[in-house]
């Protein structure tokens, strides 16, 4: 049965990385593989329980007699529940941030971003788009940030080729910005909630590499743009006095949203409660403030309609379902012992975390980086113990070890080598009809250069931090 489960997962991974060819939604594939993997596991539950959980199962049985019903109850209570609790915690966090984006959009916060990025000077627009994308994705998930910034860019620029280049900058900046904070990407959030990193150390180690991975390709892409962009005429829409959103309101709500999300790691450290509860606190504060400052508009006969792009919510929901499916698939591979076999093979034949991170980053170019990074996180456990008594290789797997930093950095940056390697890249392909060949010809080598420089910067930062 282990061979059947592993084969199912490999076929699923193959369909995920060929979504642009098969046109089969990768979220559907991930959910199918995750659910049926657990169904197959339950079918032969006694074998895996007796092999991998025998002592814990005997303790669970107590004075009860052995039965298939007891095995299934043990799987539900002790095996499956621990995995699903962690996954649903991340899903709840993503749903909460989606609601926060909805509140910010309805208060015109992203109109403010559009005004900041508007300039006929191409370099001003290039760097403002990159900076705003980088900053937003450090707080929100990178897909949400990418879709928002692509909408901002679409409201500014007329020329299609210029939008393609600027869209590539947005994809790179959102992926790199998301990888240097524990709340900026589903993979870094998962690394944090599994106890592999602490927020301060993680950000200190990756902020400079992420900046260089963004700045180098941004500069090189910006050189391909003309000195002045073809901008759309600014349209001022009259929504009525009751619906007028003041500039101070936009700044206040954006400030509360960003600062609140930065408080989430502190909330987790103080309470040891799941991060999504901290995000819910932020959402509660935003809703209260929204009710107060928009009271006149809410009580009017014709309140302002919701301004959130519904396609954004659809894209984010697909990403959440994809993450859940991949998480279930990886967890079942852990339970059947496949991940231990992979770890043993890597220890024997590779035994170098730098090579492993390079391979993972390269494969991320053609396969979704979320699936690969989650798999990479799950291969090894977070080691405890005295670091001085470990080899240098084993020290990489302790909390805040190099391994956890490198796989998230390489996965996020390597995923930008091609647009099919990340969810933001898929959003760009849909929004601007960007082809894989065009992206490879004009963007890939620039991202590759930024990736190698960012790895060099990481080694320097890590050397001085240690």
C-alpha positions as CSV (number, residue, x, y, z in Angstrom):
1,X,0.0,0.0,0.0
2,X,2.9,2.3,0.6
3,X,3.9,2.0,-3.0
4,X,0.4,2.8,-4.1
5,X,0.2,5.9,-1.9
6,X,3.6,7.2,-3.0
7,X,2.7,6.5,-6.7
8,X,-0.5,8.5,-6.2
9,X,1.4,11.4,-4.8
10,X,4.0,11.4,-7.5
11,X,1.3,11.4,-10.2
12,X,-0.3,14.2,-8.4
13,X,2.9,16.2,-8.3
14,X,3.4,15.6,-12.0
15,X,-0.1,16.9,-12.8
16,X,0.6,19.9,-10.5
17,X,3.7,20.9,-12.4
18,X,2.0,20.4,-15.8
19,X,-1.1,22.4,-15.0
20,X,-0.3,24.8,-17.9
21,X,-0.4,21.8,-20.3
22,X,-3.2,19.7,-19.0
23,X,-5.4,22.6,-17.9
24,X,-6.4,20.6,-14.8
25,X,-6.6,22.9,-11.8
26,X,-3.7,22.1,-9.4
27,X,-5.9,22.8,-6.3
28,X,-8.3,20.0,-7.5
29,X,-5.4,17.6,-8.0
30,X,-3.8,18.4,-4.6
31,X,-7.1,17.9,-2.7
32,X,-7.8,14.6,-4.6
33,X,-4.4,13.2,-3.7
34,X,-4.5,14.4,-0.1
35,X,-8.0,13.0,0.6
36,X,-7.5,9.6,-1.2
37,X,-4.1,9.2,0.3
38,X,-5.7,9.2,3.8
39,X,-8.4,6.9,2.6
40,X,-5.9,4.4,1.5
41,X,-4.0,4.8,4.7
42,X,-7.1,4.0,6.8
43,X,-7.7,0.9,4.6
44,X,-4.5,-0.7,5.9
45,X,-4.3,1.2,9.2
46,X,-3.4,-1.8,11.4
47,X,-0.1,-2.3,9.5
48,X,1.1,1.3,9.9
49,X,-0.1,1.6,13.5
50,X,1.6,-1.6,14.6
51,X,4.8,-0.6,12.7
52,X,5.2,3.1,13.5
53,X,2.9,3.8,16.6
54,X,2.8,0.4,18.4
55,X,3.7,1.7,21.9
56,X,1.5,4.7,21.8
57,X,-1.4,2.6,20.4
58,X,-1.0,0.0,23.2
59,X,-1.2,2.9,25.7
60,X,-4.3,4.3,23.9
61,X,-6.0,0.9,24.0
62,X,-5.6,0.4,27.8
63,X,-7.9,-2.3,28.9
64,X,-9.8,-2.3,25.6
65,X,-9.6,-5.3,23.2
66,X,-7.8,-4.9,19.9
67,X,-10.2,-4.1,17.1
68,X,-10.4,-2.3,13.7
69,X,-12.7,0.2,15.3
70,X,-10.1,1.0,17.9
71,X,-7.4,1.4,15.2
72,X,-9.6,3.8,13.2
73,X,-10.4,5.8,16.4
74,X,-6.7,6.0,17.2
75,X,-5.9,7.2,13.7
76,X,-8.6,9.9,14.0
77,X,-7.7,11.1,17.5
78,X,-3.9,10.7,17.6
79,X,-2.6,10.7,14.0
80,X,-4.9,12.7,11.7
81,X,-6.0,15.3,14.3
82,X,-2.5,16.5,15.0
83,X,-1.8,17.0,11.3
84,X,-5.1,18.7,10.4
85,X,-4.9,21.0,13.4
86,X,-1.7,22.5,12.2
87,X,-3.0,22.8,8.6
88,X,-6.3,24.4,9.6
89,X,-4.5,26.9,11.8
90,X,-2.7,28.2,8.7
91,X,-5.9,28.1,6.6
92,X,-7.7,30.1,9.2
93,X,-4.9,32.7,9.2
94,X,-5.1,33.0,5.4
95,X,-8.9,33.4,5.5
96,X,-8.5,36.1,8.2
97,X,-5.9,38.0,6.1
98,X,-8.3,37.8,3.1
99,X,-11.0,39.5,5.3
100,X,-8.4,42.1,6.3
101,X,-7.7,42.8,2.6
102,X,-11.4,43.2,2.0
103,X,-11.7,45.9,4.8
104,X,-8.6,47.7,3.5
105,X,-9.9,47.7,-0.1
106,X,-13.3,49.1,1.0
107,X,-11.5,52.0,2.7
108,X,-9.6,52.8,-0.5
109,X,-6.2,51.8,0.9
110,X,-5.0,50.4,-2.4
111,X,-6.1,53.6,-4.2
112,X,-3.4,55.2,-2.1
113,X,-0.9,52.7,-3.4
114,X,-2.0,53.5,-6.9
115,X,-1.3,57.2,-6.3
116,X,2.1,56.5,-4.9
117,X,3.1,54.4,-7.9
118,X,1.8,56.9,-10.5
119,X,4.6,58.7,-12.4
120,X,5.6,59.2,-16.0
121,X,9.2,58.6,-15.0
122,X,9.6,54.8,-15.5
123,X,12.2,54.4,-12.8
124,X,9.9,56.0,-10.2
125,X,7.1,53.7,-11.1
126,X,9.4,50.6,-11.3
127,X,10.9,51.1,-7.8
128,X,7.6,52.1,-6.2
129,X,5.8,49.1,-7.6
130,X,8.7,46.9,-6.4
131,X,8.8,48.5,-3.0
132,X,5.0,48.4,-2.5
133,X,4.9,44.8,-3.7
134,X,7.8,43.8,-1.4
135,X,6.2,45.6,1.6
136,X,2.7,44.2,1.1
137,X,3.8,40.6,0.6
138,X,5.8,40.8,3.9
139,X,2.5,41.2,5.7
140,X,-0.1,39.5,3.4
141,X,0.4,36.3,1.5
142,X,2.2,36.8,-1.8
143,X,-0.7,35.8,-4.1
144,X,-3.0,38.4,-2.5
145,X,-0.2,41.0,-2.8
146,X,0.6,40.1,-6.4
147,X,-3.1,40.3,-7.5
148,X,-3.6,43.6,-5.8
149,X,-0.4,45.1,-7.3
150,X,-1.3,43.7,-10.8
151,X,-4.6,45.5,-10.5
152,X,-2.8,48.7,-9.4
153,X,-0.4,48.4,-12.4
154,X,-3.3,47.7,-14.8
155,X,-4.9,51.0,-13.7
156,X,-1.7,52.9,-14.4
157,X,-0.1,51.6,-17.6
158,X,-1.6,51.4,-21.1
159,X,1.2,49.6,-23.1
160,X,0.9,45.9,-22.9
161,X,4.6,45.1,-23.2
162,X,5.4,47.6,-20.4
163,X,2.7,45.9,-18.3
164,X,4.3,42.5,-18.9
165,X,7.7,43.7,-17.7
166,X,6.3,45.6,-14.7
167,X,4.2,42.5,-13.9
168,X,7.3,40.4,-13.8
169,X,8.8,42.8,-11.3
170,X,5.7,42.5,-9.2
171,X,5.9,38.7,-9.2
172,X,9.5,38.7,-8.1
173,X,9.0,41.4,-5.5
174,X,6.0,39.7,-3.9
175,X,7.7,36.3,-3.8
176,X,10.9,37.7,-2.3
177,X,9.0,40.0,0.1
178,X,6.9,37.1,1.3
179,X,9.9,34.9,2.2
180,X,11.6,37.1,4.7
181,X,8.8,37.3,7.3
182,X,7.0,34.4,9.0
183,X,3.6,35.9,8.1
184,X,4.4,36.7,4.5
185,X,4.1,33.3,2.8
186,X,2.3,30.1,3.6
187,X,5.6,28.2,3.6
188,X,7.3,30.6,6.0
189,X,4.2,30.6,8.2
190,X,4.3,26.8,8.3
191,X,8.0,26.8,9.1
192,X,7.3,29.1,12.0
193,X,4.2,27.2,13.4
194,X,6.2,24.0,13.3
195,X,8.8,25.5,15.6
196,X,11.7,25.5,13.1
197,X,12.3,29.2,13.3
198,X,11.6,32.2,15.5
199,X,10.3,35.4,13.9
200,X,13.2,37.8,14.8
201,X,16.0,35.4,13.8
202,X,14.2,34.4,10.6
203,X,13.7,38.0,9.4
204,X,17.2,39.1,10.4
205,X,18.7,36.2,8.4
206,X,16.6,36.7,5.2
207,X,15.8,40.4,4.9
208,X,19.0,41.4,3.1
209,X,19.1,38.3,0.8
210,X,15.4,39.0,-0.1
211,X,16.2,42.6,-0.8
212,X,19.0,41.8,-3.2
213,X,17.0,39.0,-4.9
214,X,14.4,41.7,-5.6
215,X,16.6,44.7,-6.4
216,X,18.9,43.0,-9.0
217,X,16.3,41.7,-11.4
218,X,14.2,44.9,-10.8
219,X,17.0,47.1,-12.0
220,X,17.8,44.8,-15.0
221,X,14.2,44.7,-16.0
222,X,13.8,48.4,-15.5
223,X,16.5,49.0,-18.1
224,X,14.3,47.5,-20.8
225,X,11.6,50.1,-20.2
226,X,11.5,53.5,-21.9
227,X,12.2,56.7,-20.0
228,X,8.5,57.5,-19.9
229,X,5.7,55.1,-19.5
230,X,2.4,55.2,-21.4
231,X,0.1,56.0,-18.5
232,X,-3.7,55.9,-18.5
233,X,-5.5,59.1,-17.9
234,X,-6.4,59.5,-14.2
235,X,-10.2,59.1,-13.8
236,X,-11.8,60.8,-10.8
237,X,-15.0,58.9,-10.0
238,X,-17.7,60.8,-8.1
239,X,-19.3,58.4,-5.5
240,X,-21.4,61.0,-3.6
241,X,-20.6,62.8,-0.3
242,X,-21.6,59.9,1.8
243,X,-19.1,57.6,0.0
244,X,-16.1,59.9,0.0
245,X,-13.0,58.2,1.4
246,X,-10.6,60.7,2.9
247,X,-6.9,60.4,2.6
248,X,-6.5,60.3,6.4
249,X,-8.9,57.4,6.4
250,X,-6.9,55.4,3.8
251,X,-3.6,56.1,5.8
252,X,-5.2,55.2,9.1
253,X,-6.7,51.9,8.0
254,X,-3.5,50.8,6.1
255,X,-1.4,51.7,9.1
256,X,-3.6,49.7,11.5
257,X,-3.7,46.7,9.1
258,X,0.1,46.6,8.6
259,X,1.1,47.3,12.2
260,X,-1.5,44.9,13.4
261,X,-0.2,42.0,11.3
262,X,3.4,42.8,12.5
263,X,2.0,42.3,16.0
264,X,0.9,38.7,15.3
265,X,4.4,37.1,16.1
266,X,4.4,39.1,19.4
267,X,0.9,37.9,20.2
268,X,2.0,34.3,19.6
269,X,5.1,34.7,21.8
270,X,3.1,36.2,24.6
271,X,0.1,33.9,24.6
272,X,1.4,30.8,22.8
273,X,-2.0,30.7,21.0
274,X,-2.2,30.0,17.2
275,X,-1.3,32.9,15.0
276,X,-4.7,33.1,13.4
277,X,-6.1,34.3,16.7
278,X,-3.7,37.2,16.6
279,X,-4.9,38.0,13.0
280,X,-8.5,37.8,14.2
281,X,-7.7,40.4,16.8
282,X,-6.4,42.6,14.1
283,X,-9.5,42.0,12.0
284,X,-11.7,42.9,15.0
285,X,-9.9,46.2,15.6
286,X,-10.1,47.1,11.9
287,X,-13.8,46.3,11.8
288,X,-14.5,48.4,14.9
289,X,-12.6,51.4,13.4
290,X,-14.3,50.8,10.1
291,X,-17.7,51.0,11.7
292,X,-16.8,54.2,13.5
293,X,-15.2,56.2,10.7
294,X,-17.8,55.0,8.1
295,X,-20.8,55.3,10.3
296,X,-22.4,58.1,8.1
297,X,-21.9,56.0,5.0
298,X,-23.2,52.8,6.6
299,X,-26.4,54.5,7.8
300,X,-27.1,56.2,4.5
301,X,-29.7,55.0,2.1
302,X,-27.1,54.3,-0.6
303,X,-23.9,53.1,1.2
304,X,-20.8,52.5,-0.9
305,X,-20.8,49.1,-2.5
306,X,-18.0,46.7,-1.7
307,X,-14.9,47.6,-3.9
308,X,-13.0,44.3,-3.5
309,X,-12.2,42.5,-6.7
310,X,-14.1,39.2,-6.4
311,X,-11.6,37.5,-8.7
312,X,-9.0,38.2,-6.0
313,X,-11.0,36.3,-3.4
314,X,-11.5,33.4,-5.9
315,X,-7.7,33.2,-6.6
316,X,-6.9,33.3,-2.8
317,X,-9.5,30.6,-2.1
318,X,-7.9,28.4,-4.8
319,X,-4.5,28.9,-3.2
320,X,-5.9,28.0,0.2
321,X,-7.4,24.8,-1.1
322,X,-4.2,24.0,-2.9
323,X,-2.2,24.5,0.3
324,X,-4.6,22.2,2.2
325,X,-4.4,19.5,-0.4
326,X,-0.6,19.6,-0.5
327,X,-0.4,19.6,3.3
328,X,-2.6,16.5,3.5
329,X,-0.5,14.8,0.8
330,X,2.8,15.5,2.6
331,X,1.4,14.5,6.0
332,X,0.3,11.1,4.6
333,X,3.8,10.6,3.2
334,X,5.2,11.3,6.6
335,X,2.9,8.7,8.2
336,X,3.8,5.9,5.7
337,X,7.5,6.5,6.3
338,X,8.3,7.9,2.8
339,X,9.8,11.1,4.2
340,X,12.1,9.2,6.5
341,X,13.4,7.3,3.4
342,X,14.0,10.5,1.5
343,X,15.8,12.0,4.5
344,X,18.0,8.9,4.7
345,X,18.8,9.0,1.0
346,X,19.7,12.8,1.3
347,X,21.9,12.2,4.3
348,X,23.8,9.4,2.6
349,X,24.2,10.7,-1.0
350,X,23.9,14.5,-0.8
351,X,24.8,15.4,2.8
352,X,25.0,19.1,1.9
353,X,22.1,21.5,2.7
354,X,23.4,24.0,0.1
355,X,23.2,21.5,-2.7
356,X,19.7,20.5,-1.5
357,X,18.5,24.1,-1.5
358,X,19.9,24.7,-5.0
359,X,18.1,21.5,-6.3
360,X,14.9,22.5,-4.6
361,X,15.1,26.1,-6.0
362,X,15.8,24.8,-9.5
363,X,12.9,22.3,-9.4
364,X,10.6,25.1,-8.0
365,X,10.9,26.8,-11.4
366,X,8.8,24.1,-13.0
367,X,6.8,22.8,-10.1
368,X,4.8,25.0,-7.6
369,X,7.2,26.2,-4.9
370,X,4.5,25.8,-2.2
371,X,4.4,22.0,-2.7
372,X,8.2,21.7,-2.8
373,X,8.9,23.8,0.2
374,X,6.3,22.1,2.3
375,X,7.8,18.8,1.2
376,X,11.3,20.1,2.1
377,X,10.1,21.2,5.5
378,X,8.6,17.8,6.2
379,X,11.6,15.7,5.3
380,X,13.5,16.5,8.5
381,X,12.3,17.1,12.1
382,X,13.4,20.1,14.1
383,X,16.3,18.7,16.2
384,X,16.6,19.5,19.9
385,X,19.7,19.2,22.0
386,X,23.2,20.6,22.6
387,X,24.4,22.2,19.4
388,X,28.1,21.9,20.5
389,X,27.7,18.2,20.5
390,X,26.4,18.0,16.9
391,X,28.2,17.9,13.6
392,X,28.0,21.0,11.4
393,X,25.5,19.3,9.1
394,X,23.2,18.2,11.9
395,X,23.3,21.8,13.4
396,X,21.5,22.9,10.2
397,X,18.3,21.2,11.4
398,X,18.0,22.7,14.9
399,X,15.6,25.6,15.5
400,X,16.8,28.6,13.4
401,X,19.2,26.3,11.5
402,X,20.4,27.2,8.0
403,X,18.4,24.5,6.4
404,X,15.0,26.1,7.2
405,X,16.2,29.5,5.9
406,X,17.7,28.1,2.7
407,X,14.7,26.1,1.6
408,X,12.3,28.9,2.1
409,X,14.6,31.4,0.4
410,X,15.5,29.1,-2.5
411,X,11.9,27.9,-2.9
412,X,10.5,31.4,-3.1
413,X,13.2,32.9,-5.4
414,X,13.7,29.8,-7.5
415,X,10.0,29.7,-8.0
416,X,10.3,33.0,-9.9
417,X,12.6,31.5,-12.5
418,X,9.5,30.6,-14.5
419,X,5.9,31.9,-14.1
420,X,4.6,28.3,-13.5
421,X,6.7,28.0,-10.4
422,X,4.6,30.2,-8.2
423,X,1.0,31.2,-7.7
424,X,1.8,34.9,-8.4
425,X,3.3,33.9,-11.7
426,X,0.1,32.1,-12.7
427,X,-1.8,35.3,-11.9
428,X,0.5,37.2,-14.2
429,X,0.0,34.7,-17.0
430,X,-3.8,35.1,-16.7
431,X,-3.8,38.8,-16.3
432,X,-1.3,39.8,-19.1
433,X,-1.2,36.7,-21.4
434,X,2.5,36.2,-20.5
435,X,3.9,33.0,-22.1
436,X,6.5,30.7,-20.5
437,X,8.9,31.3,-23.4
438,X,8.6,35.1,-23.2
439,X,9.3,34.9,-19.5
440,X,12.2,32.6,-19.9
441,X,13.8,34.7,-22.6
442,X,13.4,38.1,-20.9
443,X,13.2,37.4,-17.1
444,X,14.7,34.1,-16.1
445,X,18.4,34.9,-16.2
446,X,17.8,38.1,-14.3
447,X,16.1,36.2,-11.5
448,X,18.9,33.6,-11.5
449,X,21.5,36.2,-11.0
450,X,19.5,37.8,-8.2
451,X,19.1,34.3,-6.6
452,X,22.8,33.5,-6.6
453,X,23.7,37.0,-5.2
454,X,21.1,36.5,-2.5
455,X,22.6,33.2,-1.5
456,X,26.0,34.8,-1.2
457,X,24.5,37.6,0.9
458,X,22.8,35.0,3.1
459,X,26.1,33.2,3.8
460,X,27.8,36.5,4.8
461,X,24.9,37.5,7.1
462,X,24.8,34.0,8.6
463,X,28.6,34.1,9.2
464,X,28.3,37.4,11.2
465,X,25.1,36.4,13.0
466,X,26.8,33.2,14.3
